[in-house]
């Protein structure tokens, strides 16, 4: 695992160098939105609500909205002026009974692992938490946000469990229909107690499965085995270097795919269209017997022509 935070746990005069690791991971299924016809991914743009124009990322600023709907824009300078929360210390404030902390306050869990130099102090803190049957209430800065947390021991590992701030827990008094709940009769309570006893048992997390996730994965495997798979045209748009491939080539592939779906022949690619077609090379014609004879007699005809011309000149000279 990769550590997300490095620092130290301090309680009293004891300082324990540690690393923090996420103790949980999310296995929720993730579905993409695609165009039904070809599986092309749907993308979203950042647009301004006022005019619908797309806003470049460098022009996006942080803003705080007040309860009465006013918007206050905060600049980078404003954010830099806020108190820094970059402390690398998990400061123990007190040790309290675990039953005094309502589970509704628990948020994210992290494993704490000691550095080599802090192994002995880590073991001391772990045993102190075990024997006291208490948890350590601490403050810690994670991702530039100060938060409350507790340290507790889970299967031999000290776990840091962040807590919600009290004002982050909604007031149950705001529920509308609690007043409609009536008091049950004694016989109903007795029957409910019997039902509870008949269903009593120990909590075994491994016995609980996400049947929806398993059903989706089985359905996907079934479709893959049956060849019911769509190759999205977006798969090849990102080259390994991160550069976007030629738009014209992507359009060509889309046209070819559409024509193939209609049973038509694919159009030639743009690369092929840009290059002139080379003329087909024709085989040299065979030389017939007449052509062979003409080729042989051609020098003799030239010699005879020269002799005739010389004889004619000699006769003209004698007559003159």
Secondary structure, 3 states (H helix, E strand, C coil): CCCCEEEEEEECCEEEEEEEEECCCCCCCCCCCECCCCCCECCCCCECCCCCCECCHHHCCEEEECCCCCEEEECHHHHHCCCCCCCCEEEEEEEEEHHHCCHHHEEEEEEEEECHHHHHHHHHHHHHHHHHCEEEEEEEEECCEEEEEEEEEECCEEEEEEECCHHHCCCHHHCCCHHHCCCCCHHHHHHHHHHHHHCCCCCCHHHCCCHHHHHHHHHHHHHHHCCCCCCCCCCCCECCCCCECCHHHHHHHHHHHHHHHCCCCCCCCHHHHHCCCCCCCCCCCCCCHHHHHHHHHHHHHHHHHHHHHHHHHHHHHHHC
